[in-house]
Amino acid sequence: MNWRVRAIRGATTAAANTIPAITEAVTELLDELETRNQLDHQEIVSVMFTTTQDLDAIFPAAIARQRPHWSDIVLLDVQQMHVPGSLDRCIRFLIHFNTPYPEQKIYHPYLRQARNLRPDRVLENLSYR
């Protein structure tokens, strides 16, 4: 077997800076990630979440830790660099994982207003279905 470290990126937006709105957005994003990718949680190396400066009601990692099989994964929250005019209330993730299937197709979920961040990924994801 030829193991390799791979990465998955994804992003979404929260409707508001509230615990319920951020929880809903993160849950939807991680549901989409898990539904569309064949991830073995034991092979995940780490997950980094970023949020824009206008989201501070709850840490996305705290939401992820409540999911089945996520409590032992190394998770980190950081604030995304602020760039004037960038997308508001944005939550992103970067997941590194080991895989014995390095050629396996990866689905990178970009949801809600974050679809505009990577239109190339949105088109690619449409063909993934």
C-alpha positions in Angstrom: 0.0 0.0 0.0 1.2 3.5 -0.8 0.0 5.8 2.0 0.0 9.5 1.5 -1.1 12.6 3.4 -3.9 14.5 1.6 -5.9 17.6 2.4 -9.5 18.7 2.1 -10.6 22.3 2.1 -14.1 23.6 2.6 -16.0 26.7 3.7 -19.5 28.0 4.5 -21.1 31.1 6.0 -23.1 31.5 9.2 -26.4 33.5 9.1 -25.4 35.4 12.2 -22.8 35.6 15.0 -24.9 33.4 17.3 -24.2 29.9 18.8 -27.2 28.4 16.9 -26.3 30.0 13.6 -22.6 29.0 13.8 -23.6 25.5 15.0 -26.0 25.1 12.1 -23.4 26.2 9.5 -20.5 24.0 10.9 -22.8 21.0 11.2 -24.1 21.4 7.7 -20.5 21.7 6.4 -19.2 18.7 8.3 -22.3 16.6 7.3 -21.5 17.4 3.6 -17.8 16.6 4.1 -18.6 13.2 5.7 -21.4 12.3 3.2 -19.3 13.0 0.1 -15.9 11.7 1.2 -14.9 8.3 2.4 -13.0 9.4 5.5 -11.8 7.1 8.2 -11.7 9.3 11.3 -8.7 7.4 12.6 -6.7 8.5 9.6 -7.4 12.2 10.1 -4.2 13.9 11.2 -5.6 17.3 12.1 -8.3 19.9 11.3 -7.9 23.6 11.3 -10.9 25.9 11.4 -10.8 29.6 10.6 -13.4 32.2 11.1 -13.7 35.8 10.0 -13.4 38.4 12.8 -17.1 38.9 12.9 -17.7 35.3 14.3 -16.8 34.9 17.9 -19.9 33.4 19.6 -18.5 29.8 19.7 -15.5 27.9 18.4 -16.2 25.7 15.4 -13.9 23.0 16.9 -16.2 22.9 20.0 -19.0 22.0 17.6 -17.0 19.4 15.8 -15.9 17.7 19.0 -19.6 16.9 19.7 -19.8 14.8 16.6 -19.3 11.0 16.7 -15.6 10.0 16.2 -14.4 13.6 16.3 -13.5 13.9 20.0 -10.0 12.4 19.6 -9.1 14.4 16.5 -6.6 17.3 16.8 -8.7 20.4 16.2 -7.6 24.0 16.1 -9.5 27.3 15.7 -7.8 30.5 14.4 -9.0 33.8 13.2 -8.7 34.3 9.5 -6.7 37.3 8.2 -9.0 40.3 7.7 -9.1 41.7 4.2 -11.4 44.6 3.5 -14.3 43.5 1.3 -13.9 39.8 2.0 -16.7 37.5 2.7 -18.5 38.1 6.0 -19.3 35.4 8.6 -17.1 32.8 6.9 -16.0 29.5 8.4 -13.3 27.5 6.6 -11.6 24.2 7.4 -8.4 22.5 6.3 -8.2 18.8 7.0 -5.1 16.7 6.7 -5.5 12.9 6.6 -3.5 9.8 5.8 -4.9 7.6 3.1 -3.9 4.3 1.5 -5.8 5.5 -1.6 -3.9 8.6 -2.7 -5.7 8.7 -6.1 -9.2 8.7 -4.6 -11.3 11.7 -5.6 -11.8 14.3 -2.9 -14.9 16.4 -2.6 -14.2 19.9 -1.2 -17.5 21.4 0.1 -18.1 25.1 -0.4 -21.6 25.9 0.8 -23.9 28.9 1.1 -22.2 32.2 0.3 -18.8 30.5 0.4 -19.6 29.0 -3.0 -18.3 32.3 -4.4 -14.9 31.8 -2.9 -14.0 28.8 -5.2 -16.3 28.7 -8.2 -13.9 26.2 -9.7 -14.6 23.8 -6.8 -18.3 24.3 -7.1 -18.3 23.3 -10.7 -16.0 20.4 -10.0 -18.3 19.3 -7.2 -21.4 19.4 -9.5 -19.7 16.8 -11.7 -18.8 14.8 -8.6 -22.5 14.0 -8.0 
